[in-house]
Amino acid sequence: MEISNLNYFLDPSKRVYWIFVLSSIIIALIYLLLNPKHRKLNFSKALWLHPSALLDYYYFFISAIIKLMIILPIVIGAKEVALKVNQLLISLFGFTRVYSFSYLEVMLMFTFSLFVFSDFTRYWLHRLMHNITWLWEFHKVHHSAKVLNPLTFYRVHPVENLLFGFRYSLSAGLVSGVFFYLFGSLINVYDILGVNVISYIFILLGSNLRHSHIPLSYLSVIENILISPRQHQIHHSRDHSNYNFGGFLAIWDKIFGTLAESKNVGTIKIGIQNKQMKNYKSILNIIFFPFISIYKKSIKSLH
């Protein structure tokens, strides 16, 4: 188990793994070389030492203790879910195996299925975090960042961490259980350093820039398939937070009507309404205010 979030910089399964950070820096520098008008902001102390950014840095380390003490002991593992799914399928349909695919084909299908189904469930949980009132109170913590930096990715309330932990275990466990039932020991994942190869490539290509002020957009045809850094920045804006819920893929937003392409959105203002910002200016606020807000709204609804 993790003792410190410093391990995140050495863990390939984390967004801020040093190779991912380095690749994002290289992409950012190339972008700034070609777009000099964005240099001043991205190299300014006003951005990197903004109170919101400083809170991100502090919370990044505090969240390690929270995850170690609360989240990890509660969340069920994907392996346990996979075993239960496999047992359920055997009880319903009997023991079976599919032998018409090679080991290579099964690996490719399994790797692709894990990635796509995980991204699909991430889209829907993210969307529900916005559309269900009490869930939005927790997710609002993430959107309370007034400026963006790669560590804003970890500005997440423990309740949301818990929900996304269960989401991953259930989605990965379900896919793994079905594939284990059908193919047995043939299942395996194409990975790089233990990370699904598809996820690894997407993160390597600048996922950390999503939480940044590098407005890197893609061609329209690509933004209908993949979420660009600019599209996620649009999602963090006050007026467009109900668009671009996708993790890696934009196809879910396209299918379900929540897609906003970069070309259709002009200047954006990051964060939530000013009157709400004051509720998220400290670590204690981040952790406890959502509960207070839910309680107050519950009492108000009873009258």
C-alpha positions in Angstrom: 0.0 0.0 0.0 1.0 3.6 -0.6 2.8 5.4 2.3 3.2 8.7 0.5 1.9 10.3 -2.7 5.6 10.8 -3.6 5.2 7.2 -4.8 2.8 8.4 -7.4 5.7 10.0 -9.4 7.3 6.5 -9.6 4.1 4.5 -10.2 3.1 4.0 -13.8 -0.5 3.5 -12.8 -0.7 7.1 -11.6 -1.4 10.1 -13.8 1.6 12.0 -12.5 4.1 9.2 -13.2 7.3 11.0 -14.1 7.3 9.8 -17.7 3.7 11.1 -18.1 4.7 14.4 -16.5 7.8 14.7 -18.7 5.8 13.9 -21.9 3.2 16.6 -21.0 6.0 19.1 -20.4 7.5 18.4 -23.8 4.1 18.7 -25.5 3.4 21.9 -23.6 6.7 23.5 -24.5 6.2 22.7 -28.2 2.7 24.2 -28.0 4.0 27.4 -26.3 6.8 27.6 -28.9 4.1 27.7 -31.6 1.7 29.9 -29.6 3.7 32.6 -27.8 0.5 34.4 -26.6 0.0 31.7 -24.0 3.6 31.9 -22.6 3.0 34.7 -20.1 0.2 32.9 -18.2 1.8 29.5 -18.2 5.2 30.7 -16.9 3.7 33.1 -14.3 3.8 32.9 -10.5 0.2 34.1 -10.5 -0.7 30.7 -11.9 1.6 28.3 -10.1 1.4 30.1 -6.7 -2.2 30.9 -6.9 -4.0 30.1 -3.6 -6.1 27.5 -5.5 -3.0 25.8 -6.9 -1.3 25.8 -3.4 -4.4 24.1 -2.0 -4.0 21.5 -4.7 -0.4 20.8 -3.7 -1.3 20.5 0.0 -4.3 18.3 -0.6 -2.4 16.0 -2.9 -0.4 14.8 0.1 -3.2 14.9 2.7 -5.3 12.7 0.3 -2.6 9.9 0.6 -3.5 9.5 4.3 -7.2 9.6 3.6 -6.8 6.9 0.9 -4.6 4.7 3.1 -6.8 4.9 6.2 -10.3 5.0 4.7 -10.6 4.3 0.9 -8.3 1.3 0.4 -9.8 -0.8 3.3 -13.3 -0.3 2.1 -13.1 -0.8 -1.7 -13.6 -4.3 -2.9 -10.9 -5.5 -5.4 -11.6 -6.3 -9.1 -10.3 -9.8 -8.6 -13.0 -10.6 -6.0 -15.7 -9.2 -8.4 -14.3 -11.3 -11.3 -14.5 -14.5 -9.2 -18.0 -13.8 -8.2 -19.0 -13.0 -11.8 -17.4 -16.2 -13.0 -19.1 -18.3 -10.3 -22.5 -16.7 -11.2 -22.1 -17.5 -14.9 -21.2 -21.1 -14.1 -24.2 -21.5 -11.8 -26.5 -20.0 -14.5 -25.1 -21.5 -17.7 -22.8 -24.3 -16.6 -19.1 -24.6 -17.3 -18.0 -23.6 -20.8 -15.0 -22.5 -22.7 -14.5 -20.9 -26.1 -11.6 -22.3 -28.1 -12.1 -20.6 -31.5 -9.8 -17.7 -30.7 -6.0 -17.7 -30.3 -4.2 -16.4 -27.2 -3.2 -13.2 -29.1 -6.8 -12.6 -30.2 -8.1 -13.1 -26.7 -5.5 -10.7 -25.3 -6.5 -8.0 -27.8 -10.2 -8.4 -27.1 -9.7 -8.4 -23.4 -7.4 -5.3 -23.4 -9.8 -3.4 -25.7 -12.9 -4.5 -23.7 -11.4 -3.4 -20.4 -10.5 0.0 -21.7 -13.8 0.7 -23.4 -16.1 -0.6 -20.7 -14.1 1.2 -18.0 -14.3 4.5 -20.0 -18.0 4.0 -20.5 -18.7 3.5 -16.8 -16.4 6.5 -16.0 -18.5 8.7 -18.3 -21.7 7.7 -16.6 -20.5 8.0 -13.0 -19.0 11.4 -13.9 -22.2 12.5 -15.4 -24.2 11.4 -12.4 -21.8 13.3 -10.2 -23.1 16.4 -12.0 -26.7 15.6 -12.3 -27.6 14.1 -8.9 -27.8 17.0 -6.4 -26.0 15.3 -3.4 -23.3 13.8 -5.6 -22.7 17.2 -7.1 -21.9 18.6 -3.6 -19.0 16.2 -3.5 -17.9 16.6 -7.1 -18.1 20.4 -6.7 -14.8 20.1 -4.8 -13.0 19.2 -8.0 -14.6 22.0 -9.9 -13.8 24.5 -7.2 -10.3 24.9 -8.5 -9.9 28.4 -9.9 -6.8 27.6 -11.8 -5.7 24.2 -13.2 -2.5 22.2 -12.8 -1.8 18.5 -13.1 -2.4 18.0 -9.3 -5.9 19.4 -9.7 -6.7 15.9 -11.0 -6.4 14.8 -7.3 -8.6 17.5 -5.9 -11.3 15.0 -5.3 -13.5 14.5 -2.3 -13.0 11.1 -0.4 -16.6 10.2 -1.1 -16.0 10.6 -4.9 -12.7 8.6 -4.6 -14.7 5.9 -2.9 -17.3 5.8 -5.7 -14.8 5.8 -8.5 -12.9 3.0 -6.6 -16.0 0.9 -6.6 -16.7 1.8 -10.2 -13.3 0.6 -11.3 -13.5 -2.7 -9.4 -17.0 -3.4 -10.6 -16.3 -2.6 -14.3 -12.9 -4.3 -14.4 -14.2 -7.2 -12.4 -17.3 -7.7 -14.6 -15.2 -7.8 -17.8 -12.6 -10.0 -16.3 -15.2 -12.4 -14.9 -16.9 -12.8 -18.3 -13.6 -13.3 -20.1 -12.4 -15.8 -17.5 -15.7 -17.7 -17.9 -15.3 -17.8 -21.7 -11.6 -18.2 -22.1 -10.1 -19.3 -18.8 -6.4 -18.9 -18.4 -6.0 -17.4 -21.9 -7.0 -14.0 -20.7 -4.2 -11.4 -20.2 -3.8 -7.7 -20.8 -1.4 -6.0 -23.2 0.3 -3.6 -20.9 3.3 -1.3 -20.5 4.7 -1.4 -17.0 1.5 -3.0 -15.7 -0.8 -0.4 -17.3 -3.3 -1.2 -20.0 -1.4 -0.3 -23.2 -4.3 1.9 -24.6 -4.5 3.9 -21.3 -0.7 4.2 -21.2 -0.5 5.7 -24.7 -3.4 8.1 -24.1 -1.9 9.4 -20.9 1.6 9.6 -22.5 0.1 11.8 -25.2 -0.6 14.7 -22.8 -3.5 13.7 -20.5 -1.9 15.9 -17.8 -2.5 18.9 -20.0 -6.3 18.5 -19.4 -5.7 20.1 -16.0 -3.6 23.0 -17.2 -3.9 26.3 -19.1 -2.4 24.8 -22.3 -5.5 25.0 -24.6 -4.5 22.2 -26.8 -7.4 21.2 -29.1 -7.7 18.6 -31.8 -9.3 18.5 -35.2 -13.0 18.4 -35.1 -13.2 14.8 -36.3 -10.8 13.7 -33.6 -12.6 15.6 -30.8 -15.7 13.6 -31.7 -13.7 10.5 -30.7 -11.1 11.6 -28.2 -11.3 14.2 -25.4 -8.7 16.9 -26.0 -7.1 18.9 -23.2 -9.1 21.9 -24.3 -12.4 20.0 -24.1 -11.7 19.0 -20.5 -10.8 22.6 -19.7 -14.2 23.6 -21.2 -15.8 21.1 -18.8 -14.1 22.9 -15.9 -15.6 26.2 -17.0 -18.6 27.8 -15.3 -20.9 27.8 -18.3 -20.0 24.4 -19.8 -19.6 22.0 -16.9 -22.4 19.8 -18.2 -20.4 18.9 -21.3 -17.5 16.7 -22.1 -17.8 14.1 -19.3 -15.7 11.6 -21.1 -12.5 10.2 -19.7 -10.4 9.3 -22.7 -13.1 8.9 -25.2 -15.5 11.6 -26.6 -17.8 9.1 -28.3 -20.0 8.7 -25.2 -20.5 12.5 -25.1 -21.2 12.4 -28.9 -23.8 9.5 -28.5 -25.5 11.0 -25.4 -25.6 14.6 -26.5 -23.1 16.2 -24.1 -20.2 16.9 -26.5 -18.7 20.4 -26.8 -16.0 20.8 -29.4 -13.3 23.4 -28.9 -14.1 25.3 -32.0 -17.6 26.1 -30.7 -16.5 27.5 -27.3 -14.7 30.9 -26.9 -13.2 32.3 -23.8 -13.9 30.3 -20.6 -13.8 31.1 -16.9 -12.5 28.2 -14.8 -14.3 27.2 -11.6 -17.7 27.6 -10.0 -19.7 30.7 -9.1 -17.7 33.2 -7.0 -20.2 33.1 -4.1 -19.5 29.3 -3.8 -15.7 29.6 -4.1 -15.4 30.8 -0.5 -16.6 27.4 0.7 -13.5 25.6 -0.7 -10.5 27.6 0.4 -9.0 25.2 2.9 -8.5 21.4 3.2 -11.1 21.3 6.1 -13.6 23.1 3.8 -12.9 20.6 1.0 -13.5 17.6 3.2 -16.4 18.8 5.4 -18.4 21.5 3.5 -20.1 19.0 1.2 -21.6 17.2 4.2 -22.7 20.5 5.7 -24.2 21.7 2.4 -26.2 18.4 2.0 -27.4 18.6 5.6 -28.6 22.2 5.1 -30.4 21.4 1.9 -32.0 18.3 3.5 -33.3 20.4 6.4 -34.6 23.0 4.0 -36.4 20.5 1.8 -38.3 19.2 4.9 -39.8 22.7 5.5 
